[in-house]
């Protein structure tokens, strides 16, 4: 199951830089994860400073 970024996202970009699949992109109000590309590795969640990323 792919990870998702919640409303707590502070737009720091840490997750985007860490994603090995380049599944994360900047949205209008927060970063978003493309569920079709995400391999559920959890690398993004590990670096999120506000714990805004969780499993869907």
Phi and psi in radians as a Rosetta constraint file:
Dihedral C 1 N 2 CA 2 C 2 CIRCULARHARMONIC -1.166 0.35
Dihedral N 2 CA 2 C 2 N 3 CIRCULARHARMONIC 2.744 0.35
Dihedral C 2 N 3 CA 3 C 3 CIRCULARHARMONIC -1.430 0.35
Dihedral N 3 CA 3 C 3 N 4 CIRCULARHARMONIC 2.779 0.35
Dihedral C 3 N 4 CA 4 C 4 CIRCULARHARMONIC -2.303 0.35
Dihedral N 4 CA 4 C 4 N 5 CIRCULARHARMONIC 2.670 0.35
Dihedral C 4 N 5 CA 5 C 5 CIRCULARHARMONIC -1.833 0.35
Dihedral N 5 CA 5 C 5 N 6 CIRCULARHARMONIC 2.184 0.35
Dihedral C 5 N 6 CA 6 C 6 CIRCULARHARMONIC -1.532 0.35
Dihedral N 6 CA 6 C 6 N 7 CIRCULARHARMONIC -3.120 0.35
Dihedral C 6 N 7 CA 7 C 7 CIRCULARHARMONIC -1.154 0.35
Dihedral N 7 CA 7 C 7 N 8 CIRCULARHARMONIC -0.232 0.35
Dihedral C 7 N 8 CA 8 C 8 CIRCULARHARMONIC -1.326 0.35
Dihedral N 8 CA 8 C 8 N 9 CIRCULARHARMONIC -0.087 0.35
Dihedral C 8 N 9 CA 9 C 9 CIRCULARHARMONIC -0.953 0.35
Dihedral N 9 CA 9 C 9 N 10 CIRCULARHARMONIC 2.283 0.35
Dihedral C 9 N 10 CA 10 C 10 CIRCULARHARMONIC -1.838 0.35
Dihedral N 10 CA 10 C 10 N 11 CIRCULARHARMONIC 0.219 0.35
Dihedral C 10 N 11 CA 11 C 11 CIRCULARHARMONIC 1.046 0.35
Dihedral N 11 CA 11 C 11 N 12 CIRCULARHARMONIC 0.641 0.35
Dihedral C 11 N 12 CA 12 C 12 CIRCULARHARMONIC -1.399 0.35
Dihedral N 12 CA 12 C 12 N 13 CIRCULARHARMONIC -0.439 0.35
Dihedral C 12 N 13 CA 13 C 13 CIRCULARHARMONIC 1.540 0.35
Dihedral N 13 CA 13 C 13 N 14 CIRCULARHARMONIC -0.012 0.35
Dihedral C 13 N 14 CA 14 C 14 CIRCULARHARMONIC -1.004 0.35
Dihedral N 14 CA 14 C 14 N 15 CIRCULARHARMONIC -0.728 0.35
Dihedral C 14 N 15 CA 15 C 15 CIRCULARHARMONIC -1.167 0.35
Dihedral N 15 CA 15 C 15 N 16 CIRCULARHARMONIC -0.720 0.35
Dihedral C 15 N 16 CA 16 C 16 CIRCULARHARMONIC -1.071 0.35
Dihedral N 16 CA 16 C 16 N 17 CIRCULARHARMONIC -0.739 0.35
Dihedral C 16 N 17 CA 17 C 17 CIRCULARHARMONIC -1.196 0.35
Dihedral N 17 CA 17 C 17 N 18 CIRCULARHARMONIC -0.474 0.35
Dihedral C 17 N 18 CA 18 C 18 CIRCULARHARMONIC -1.533 0.35
Dihedral N 18 CA 18 C 18 N 19 CIRCULARHARMONIC -0.374 0.35
Dihedral C 18 N 19 CA 19 C 19 CIRCULARHARMONIC -1.196 0.35
Dihedral N 19 CA 19 C 19 N 20 CIRCULARHARMONIC 2.076 0.35
Dihedral C 19 N 20 CA 20 C 20 CIRCULARHARMONIC -1.271 0.35
Dihedral N 20 CA 20 C 20 N 21 CIRCULARHARMONIC -0.285 0.35
Dihedral C 20 N 21 CA 21 C 21 CIRCULARHARMONIC -1.779 0.35
Dihedral N 21 CA 21 C 21 N 22 CIRCULARHARMONIC -0.034 0.35
Dihedral C 21 N 22 CA 22 C 22 CIRCULARHARMONIC 0.953 0.35
Dihedral N 22 CA 22 C 22 N 23 CIRCULARHARMONIC 0.726 0.35
Dihedral C 22 N 23 CA 23 C 23 CIRCULARHARMONIC -1.548 0.35
Dihedral N 23 CA 23 C 23 N 24 CIRCULARHARMONIC -0.097 0.35
Dihedral C 23 N 24 CA 24 C 24 CIRCULARHARMONIC -1.887 0.35
Dihedral N 24 CA 24 C 24 N 25 CIRCULARHARMONIC 2.344 0.35
Dihedral C 24 N 25 CA 25 C 25 CIRCULARHARMONIC -2.419 0.35
Dihedral N 25 CA 25 C 25 N 26 CIRCULARHARMONIC 2.836 0.35
Dihedral C 25 N 26 CA 26 C 26 CIRCULARHARMONIC -1.405 0.35
Dihedral N 26 CA 26 C 26 N 27 CIRCULARHARMONIC 2.178 0.35
Dihedral C 26 N 27 CA 27 C 27 CIRCULARHARMONIC -1.687 0.35
Dihedral N 27 CA 27 C 27 N 28 CIRCULARHARMONIC -2.926 0.35
Dihedral C 27 N 28 CA 28 C 28 CIRCULARHARMONIC -1.212 0.35
Dihedral N 28 CA 28 C 28 N 29 CIRCULARHARMONIC -0.772 0.35
Dihedral C 28 N 29 CA 29 C 29 CIRCULARHARMONIC -2.071 0.35
Dihedral N 29 CA 29 C 29 N 30 CIRCULARHARMONIC -0.174 0.35
Dihedral C 29 N 30 CA 30 C 30 CIRCULARHARMONIC -2.863 0.35
Dihedral N 30 CA 30 C 30 N 31 CIRCULARHARMONIC 2.900 0.35
Dihedral C 30 N 31 CA 31 C 31 CIRCULARHARMONIC -1.288 0.35
Dihedral N 31 CA 31 C 31 N 32 CIRCULARHARMONIC 2.676 0.35
Dihedral C 31 N 32 CA 32 C 32 CIRCULARHARMONIC -2.279 0.35
Dihedral N 32 CA 32 C 32 N 33 CIRCULARHARMONIC 2.647 0.35
Dihedral C 32 N 33 CA 33 C 33 CIRCULARHARMONIC -1.926 0.35
Dihedral N 33 CA 33 C 33 N 34 CIRCULARHARMONIC 2.249 0.35
Dihedral C 33 N 34 CA 34 C 34 CIRCULARHARMONIC -1.366 0.35
Dihedral N 34 CA 34 C 34 N 35 CIRCULARHARMONIC 1.943 0.35
Dihedral C 34 N 35 CA 35 C 35 CIRCULARHARMONIC -1.137 0.35
Dihedral N 35 CA 35 C 35 N 36 CIRCULARHARMONIC -0.364 0.35
Dihedral C 35 N 36 CA 36 C 36 CIRCULARHARMONIC -1.380 0.35
Dihedral N 36 CA 36 C 36 N 37 CIRCULARHARMONIC -0.279 0.35
Dihedral C 36 N 37 CA 37 C 37 CIRCULARHARMONIC -1.872 0.35
Dihedral N 37 CA 37 C 37 N 38 CIRCULARHARMONIC -0.537 0.35
Dihedral C 37 N 38 CA 38 C 38 CIRCULARHARMONIC -1.037 0.35
Dihedral N 38 CA 38 C 38 N 39 CIRCULARHARMONIC 2.296 0.35
Dihedral C 38 N 39 CA 39 C 39 CIRCULARHARMONIC -1.815 0.35
Dihedral N 39 CA 39 C 39 N 40 CIRCULARHARMONIC 0.189 0.35
Dihedral C 39 N 40 CA 40 C 40 CIRCULARHARMONIC 1.060 0.35
Dihedral N 40 CA 40 C 40 N 41 CIRCULARHARMONIC 0.686 0.35
Dihedral C 40 N 41 CA 41 C 41 CIRCULARHARMONIC -1.394 0.35
Dihedral N 41 CA 41 C 41 N 42 CIRCULARHARMONIC -0.432 0.35
Dihedral C 41 N 42 CA 42 C 42 CIRCULARHARMONIC 1.460 0.35
Dihedral N 42 CA 42 C 42 N 43 CIRCULARHARMONIC 0.058 0.35
Dihedral C 42 N 43 CA 43 C 43 CIRCULARHARMONIC -1.050 0.35
Dihedral N 43 CA 43 C 43 N 44 CIRCULARHARMONIC -0.659 0.35
Dihedral C 43 N 44 CA 44 C 44 CIRCULARHARMONIC -1.160 0.35
Dihedral N 44 CA 44 C 44 N 45 CIRCULARHARMONIC -0.750 0.35
Dihedral C 44 N 45 CA 45 C 45 CIRCULARHARMONIC -1.122 0.35
Dihedral N 45 CA 45 C 45 N 46 CIRCULARHARMONIC -0.588 0.35
Dihedral C 45 N 46 CA 46 C 46 CIRCULARHARMONIC -1.168 0.35
Dihedral N 46 CA 46 C 46 N 47 CIRCULARHARMONIC -0.476 0.35
Dihedral C 46 N 47 CA 47 C 47 CIRCULARHARMONIC -1.800 0.35
Dihedral N 47 CA 47 C 47 N 48 CIRCULARHARMONIC -0.096 0.35
Dihedral C 47 N 48 CA 48 C 48 CIRCULARHARMONIC -1.186 0.35
Dihedral N 48 CA 48 C 48 N 49 CIRCULARHARMONIC 2.081 0.35
Dihedral C 48 N 49 CA 49 C 49 CIRCULARHARMONIC -1.262 0.35
Dihedral N 49 CA 49 C 49 N 50 CIRCULARHARMONIC -0.250 0.35
Dihedral C 49 N 50 CA 50 C 50 CIRCULARHARMONIC -2.072 0.35
Dihedral N 50 CA 50 C 50 N 51 CIRCULARHARMONIC 0.228 0.35
Dihedral C 50 N 51 CA 51 C 51 CIRCULARHARMONIC 0.933 0.35
Dihedral N 51 CA 51 C 51 N 52 CIRCULARHARMONIC 0.746 0.35
Dihedral C 51 N 52 CA 52 C 52 CIRCULARHARMONIC -1.510 0.35
Dihedral N 52 CA 52 C 52 N 53 CIRCULARHARMONIC -0.081 0.35
Dihedral C 52 N 53 CA 53 C 53 CIRCULARHARMONIC -1.911 0.35
Dihedral N 53 CA 53 C 53 N 54 CIRCULARHARMONIC 2.293 0.35
Dihedral C 53 N 54 CA 54 C 54 CIRCULARHARMONIC -2.507 0.35
Dihedral N 54 CA 54 C 54 N 55 CIRCULARHARMONIC 2.966 0.35
Dihedral C 54 N 55 CA 55 C 55 CIRCULARHARMONIC -1.279 0.35
Dihedral N 55 CA 55 C 55 N 56 CIRCULARHARMONIC 2.474 0.35
